[in-house]
């Protein structure tokens, strides 16, 4: 009986220890700073380009009916969009779906000082299947943001991009 009590106590202790949640649950809300699924011509208003951009009748999962086709060669970024400054420091998440048609591609998000990048994140990919990509950037208040799309480089390339989101963590 003495051993049975010790065995039960030890079993309960190990069970409760192994099943406890050791990582704190973090809860946050998302505030969309930019979101675009490239469904209508108004979705490209404000985008500047050095390469070619056009709508393509293929989209990522749950991405509507079309995506943005970006192609170009040496001079990059092939398309970019400048967002106005935010008023407070925060973490920003860049999320998007993309695939390469040929070559390699890159999506960047930079903080700008004037017209020059201060620092940012670069997501490079060459997969020919739709994938979702994301990364986090610490944003310092009062800087513009520049979202860049580039396909290829010295060797021309092309990519499809869809459901771009820049989300502020609160």
Phi and psi in degrees as a GROMACS rama.xvg file:
@    title "Ramachandran Plot"
@    xaxis  label "Phi"
@    yaxis  label "Psi"
@TYPE xy
-61.3922  -42.5023  UNK-2
-70.5083  -35.413  UNK-3
-63.9778  -41.2626  UNK-4
-64.1944  -44.9441  UNK-5
-63.3949  -41.5288  UNK-6
-62.8632  -45.6617  UNK-7
-63.7997  -42.8678  UNK-8
-61.4754  -46.3307  UNK-9
-63.5597  -41.7368  UNK-10
-62.7315  -46.6536  UNK-11
-63.4006  -40.8356  UNK-12
-62.0058  -48.403  UNK-13
-64.191  -40.3471  UNK-14
-62.8773  -46.4048  UNK-15
-67.9876  -34.3218  UNK-16
-68.6942  -42.3038  UNK-17
-74.6802  -25.8753  UNK-18
-98.2148  0.0461842  UNK-19
-74.9317  153.238  UNK-20
-87.9116  113.583  UNK-21
-91.5407  -14.6207  UNK-22
-105.126  134.512  UNK-23
-69.4191  145.477  UNK-24
-83.4178  121.778  UNK-25
-104.524  131.434  UNK-26
-116.283  134.791  UNK-27
-146.547  160.011  UNK-28
-109.435  151.024  UNK-29
-107.594  136.069  UNK-30
-117.628  120.792  UNK-31
-75.7452  121.473  UNK-32
-89.1207  -36.0921  UNK-33
-152.874  137.911  UNK-34
-150.104  131.926  UNK-35
-154.111  130.847  UNK-36
-113.231  2.64205  UNK-37
54.6805  60.2512  UNK-38
-102.683  -30.7438  UNK-39
-131.99  163.964  UNK-40
-60.8714  -29.3291  UNK-41
-63.3804  -19.6179  UNK-42
-69.9408  -12.4719  UNK-43
-105.258  4.79341  UNK-44
-64.3459  132.542  UNK-45
93.3404  -15.3369  UNK-46
-78.2799  134.521  UNK-47
-107.782  155.144  UNK-48
-144.255  148.663  UNK-49
-115.796  -17.0378  UNK-50
-110.242  -153.861  UNK-51
-107.079  134.504  UNK-52
-129.702  141.543  UNK-53
-160.442  166.085  UNK-54
-81.5651  146.618  UNK-55
-130.236  135.866  UNK-56
-82.6553  48.2443  UNK-57
-143.637  142.082  UNK-58
-137.921  166.832  UNK-59
-73.7875  171.22  UNK-60
-55.8699  130.761  UNK-61
60.3783  28.1511  UNK-62
-105.441  16.9539  UNK-63
89.1026  -147.485  UNK-64
-110.207  -10.876  UNK-65
-151.223  171.415  UNK-66
-134.847  -178.73  UNK-67
-102.316  127.003  UNK-68
-93.4869  123.654  UNK-69
-121.481  129.371  UNK-70
-143.41  157.236  UNK-71
176.983  -174.55  UNK-72
-127.329  -128.049  UNK-73
-59.4849  -52.6398  UNK-74
-77.2612  121.847  UNK-75
-136.216  160.336  UNK-76
-75.4452  153.615  UNK-77
-79.2246  -24.2763  UNK-78
-151.678  144.266  UNK-79
-150.175  157.327  UNK-80
-137.73  129.528  UNK-81
-103.723  127.635  UNK-82
-103.885  146.233  UNK-83
-69.7536  163.374  UNK-84
-66.329  151.805  UNK-85
-97.9437  161.223  UNK-86
-92.6077  -7.3757  UNK-87
-141.755  154.571  UNK-88
-65.8779  142.883  UNK-89
-168.513  166.223  UNK-90
-87.4596  133.431  UNK-91
-114.877  138.851  UNK-92
-108.443  126.883  UNK-93
-99.1667  121.332  UNK-94
-128.3  142.406  UNK-95
-164.357  162.985  UNK-96
-109.114  141.977  UNK-97
-158.783  162.102  UNK-98
-154.045  150.423  UNK-99
-89.1153  138.874  UNK-100
-89.6631  -37.9471  UNK-101
-163.25  156.955  UNK-102
76.3664  -154.699  UNK-103
-124.213  162.977  UNK-104
-139.569  166.799  UNK-105
-152.324  139.883  UNK-106
-121.944  128.849  UNK-107
-124.623  151.075  UNK-108
-133.84  117.763  UNK-109
-122.226  150.853  UNK-110
-87.635  137.289  UNK-111
-108.307  138.091  UNK-112
-109.626  107.244  UNK-113
67.6834  -115.748  UNK-114
-115.2  14.7148  UNK-115
-112.374  139.752  UNK-116
-66.989  133.016  UNK-117
-88.3873  -56.2918  UNK-118
-163.637  168.921  UNK-119
178.464  -161.829  UNK-120
-121.515  147.066  UNK-121
-128.738  126.44  UNK-122
-117.468  112.415  UNK-123
-104.487  147.024  UNK-124
-156.961  157.039  UNK-125
-141.839  11.2243  UNK-126
-69.5671  138.459  UNK-127
-92.4633  5.48699  UNK-128
-110.678  153.546  UNK-129
-61.7708  129.559  UNK-130
-138.024  150.925  UNK-131
-96.4721  136.203  UNK-132
-123.668  151.316  UNK-133
-158.129  156.067  UNK-134
-158.913  162.982  UNK-135
-115.073  140.257  UNK-136
-127.089  130.917  UNK-137
-80.4623  122.309  UNK-138
-100.787  130.476  UNK-139
-97.8618  131.973  UNK-140
-57.2819  155.269  UNK-141
74.4487  13.3906  UNK-142
-107.684  142.088  UNK-143
-69.8386  156.205  UNK-144
-111.794  142.101  UNK-145
-123.052  120.84  UNK-146
-97.7699  123.501  UNK-147
-121.142  142.629  UNK-148
-123.202  126.117  UNK-149
-136.805  136.208  UNK-150
-127.603  120.646  UNK-151
85.6547  -161.799  UNK-152
-172.712  -117.823  UNK-153
-60.2053  -40.8535  UNK-154
-93.7867  125.984  UNK-155
-59.0876  154.602  UNK-156
-146.396  174.57  UNK-157
-150.918  145.102  UNK-158
-144.063  160.741  UNK-159
-111.227  138.131  UNK-160
-133.89  145.16  UNK-161
-153.718  157.093  UNK-162
49.9569  54.4405  UNK-163
-78.1037  131.198  UNK-164
-136.718  136.019  UNK-165
-117.685  119.744  UNK-166
-119.998  132.581  UNK-167
-92.1323  129.149  UNK-168
-83.5645  131.106  UNK-169
